[in-house]
């Protein structure tokens, strides 16, 4: 056993020690500390006492870990330096010692290195690179390289600013306030503010090269990303698994997916009057007739008339605003960007809604050579995540496209293509994973595109069956123990799959939730989700179902929500009722939900498209879920079908203009 004894050392001059700067590197048997007054003191075990190293003009010092240089001759430290940061952050201070090994003839001196005006140093110093440079960090995210005064020869500068690294898309990557690490004499690693890893290396003394590395996912990890069988090169480059033979039989079976035959969804023949046919989407890919721009405030709708309307709360009333597109004939709202919407027209062109003064207009931002499919990324549904500057789309030729909205003008880019693979749908765009875009190919396989390395990876597929070309519904739960992220995807057979990753558990796990009910098949993308506990889906029968995570055992269970029904109360009036019917009410009309992904205006109000063009609202009245029906802007219906929802919206007077409705005036019922 080692006999350990504690020794109490009285702080210098009765002050409080705020930080230890350096221990034993510069002078064996000594350590340096910073006190609460910002003074630098050295404690010498041999002399058993403190020595004050007063800074020039007695400038206070930040309490931070520092880095020491030393020059060794004949086994002894002859020269050395310690770097500390001034309290105001405008200069770096170097304390240099000569004859460090001689306690009788040691000499101390100070040197100051001011930074550029308008910037500040962070209380971080280090590491030492190439035995020549020490790193200091600026609040602007830049890196400063300083060489000790005894290292620099005449005619050279002690201080230089390193250029900010740039990723593959030309975006500047600023350093995070975290001390870097040295891997070799001429190689160091730093952390970027967006979480990526930055490698800095040099081949010559003053030629620095940056390399941006993708970091393996931290929220549960990814077992397929870095494995021994694939080798370390896969971890570094993110190369994809192209071989049909996996590392083990178990992995190989997962990759093949065991595609057994499953029942195909029942195709419902719709024989409705012309008014209903006019509002039925031509294809199930017309998913985004509804989009929430601002929670609890703004809901965008594209109707069968191919117009774009907005249900907007102006602080006084709910109003319908018409965003005229002329003859553009919009089919869906594909993206939300910086407080506005991106809509798709029938001819495959993209338009961005912009404001000019008090008027709104549509700006054509289409790709110069590619047409975009009518399937964008899923709604965020209030899921925590950061706003991305890139908008992602799938072209009709099966390519993954990105639109950088930070550029002026906007700039389009195409992701590298996988040989022989065409993408059919965008599953998730940087919501489940910040640097990952998930897509579904034409054969129903799930792929991941790394935004950092610009490389594709074929993900492990569901144990059986393939995926439908629908976007995923992302659920994230931070308060859960452990935190998890899930992607809810629809199978080609109309069943529901959950792809889940928990923090502390390696890799993704596929969980099958089956079908909503016997004979019921999911007809569109999963969603919306609320409270990180409920996911709603629309069945091919036109009914709504919810899969709910029970609070006691964390198991998921299916719950039916049916569809809104109109019934007679026996007095000649029509009302919207919820099943079961009672008191002799007679059903006069039953709506069906269209295969359009619903949206959550908030956690109490969900909206869906009905077969006659109206909006069906499923809202929580405080004790139970109830149905309501809302008339849509610009539609004409028989009076006996119209029934109110929880929102009473007024129509904006066209002569007053959109701006007057937005500020809460000029509305009429």
C-alpha positions, 0 to 999 in steps of 0.5 A: 500500500502507498502511504499518502499524506496530505500537506496544507499549503497556505495561499499567498498573501491570504488570497484565494487560489482560483486556478493552477496554471502549471506544475513541474514542467518549467521548474521541477519542484515548483508550481504556478497559481493564479489568485482571486486578484488575478496575480501569478504566484510560484510556489517552490517546494525547495524554498517552501515559499511563494514568489510573486511574478508581477505582470507589466502594469500589474494587469490581472490574469484569467484563471485558466490552465496554461501551457509551458515551453521548455528548452532542455540542454544536458538534461536540464531546463535552461530556457522556458516560457509560460503563457497566460491570458490577461483578464480583459482578453485583449492580450496574451502574456508570456513569462519567460525564464532564463537559466531556469535550472539555476535558482540563484541565477534565474532571470524572469521577463514578461512579453505581451502579444495583443490581439486584433481590435474587436476580438477577445481571447478565451481563457484557454491556452494550448496545446503545443504543436511542432515543439514550436507553437502554442495555441490561443483561442479567440471568441470569434472562433479563430486560432492564434499561434504564438511562438516563445521569444527564445524560439523565434529567430530574427526577422520572424514574427512571434504571433500569427492568425490561422485561417478559419477552416472551410468545409466541403460546401465553402462554409466557415467552421469556427472553433469551439472553446475547447482545448485541442489535443496533439496526436503527433509532433505535427498534428493536432485535433480541435472541436468545431462549434457545430460538433465536427472534428477538425484536424490541423497538420503541417508538412512544412514549418509554416504550411498548415492544412485543415481536414474536416472529419465526421464524428460518429453519432453520439445519441446512441451511436451507430454500430454500422458506422465503425466496426473492426471488420470494416477497418478504421478507414471506414471510421475516418472516411465514412465509406459505405458497406457495398458487399452483400456479405456482412461481417457476420451471419447476423449482420448479413441477414439484417442487411438482406432484410429477409424480404418475405411476402407481406399483404399489400395495402387494400386499394380503396375505390373512391366513387364520390361526386365531382366535388370530392374527386377534385380534392383527392390527391392524384398520388399518395406522394402529394403529402404536404398539403398542410404545413405549420409555419409558426406553432399556434399561429400559422398554418398553410394549406394547398387545396384542390383548387391549387391555391395556397391559403394561410390560417393565421392568428393576428393577435385578435382573430383567426383569419384566412389569408390568400397567397395568390399564385396566379396560374402557378397551381401549387400542389404542396408546401415542401419546406419551411425556411427562415420564417417563410414557405417553399411551395411546389407547382404542378410543373415541378418548379419551386417558389419561395414566398417573399415580402416586398414592403406590404405585399407578398410575392412568389420567387422562382428558386427552381433548380436550373436542370432538375425538377423536384418531386412532391415529397419534402422533409417531414414536419418538425412537429416541435421536435427540438433541433437546430435550424439548418441553412440547407434545404433538401429535396429529391429530384424526379431523376432520383438525385439528392439535391440541396439548396443553400439559402445563406448564399445570395443568390441561393446555390444548388448542389447535388449529392454524389450519386450511388451507382445504380441507385435512385432515391424515391423519397426524403426520409429525414433532413438533419433532424434525427441526426444533425449531419445526416440526411436519410433517404429511401431508394426505389427498392425500399432501402434506407440510405444515409448521406453524411453532410460532413463527408459527402458519403453514402451509407446503406443502413441496416434494413428492417428484418422483413419487408421494405419501406414505402417512399414516405418521409419519417416522423422523428420523435426525440425525448430528452427527459426520457431515461435514457434519452432516445431518438426514433424515426417512424417509417411506413412499410410498403405493406402499410405497417409502421416501423420504428427505428430507435437509438438510445444514448448509451446503447450501440446502434439503431434498433428496428421495432415493428408496430404492425398495423393500426387495426385488423384490415387497416393499412397506413396510406401516407407518411406517419405524423404528426407527433405530439408530446414525444409520446403520440404519433398519428397516422391516416389509414387507407379507409380514411380513418385516423389512428394514434400509436401512444407510448404508455407512461407506466411501462413505456410500451406503444399501443394503438388507439382509434380516432375514426373520422368526423361524422355529421348527424341529425339531431331530429330537429332539422339541424346538423351537428358534428358528433363523435362515435358512438351515436346516441339519443336517436341521432341519425348519420347524414354524412361521414367524412374520410381523411385524405392520404395527406400527412396531418400537422399539429398546430400545437399539442391540442389541435391537429389538422387533416385534409378531408375528402371534400376539401375541408379541414378536419380538426382533432382537438383536445377539449381538456378531457377527451379528443373531439372532431371539428370541421373547418371550412377552407378558404375559397371553397363552396359547399352545401350548407348542411355539410359545414360544421365548426371546429374549435377555431372560428376563422374570419375571411380577409377582405381582399380590398384591404390587402394581406397586411391589414389582416396580419395586423388584426384589422380589415376582417369580416366574418 
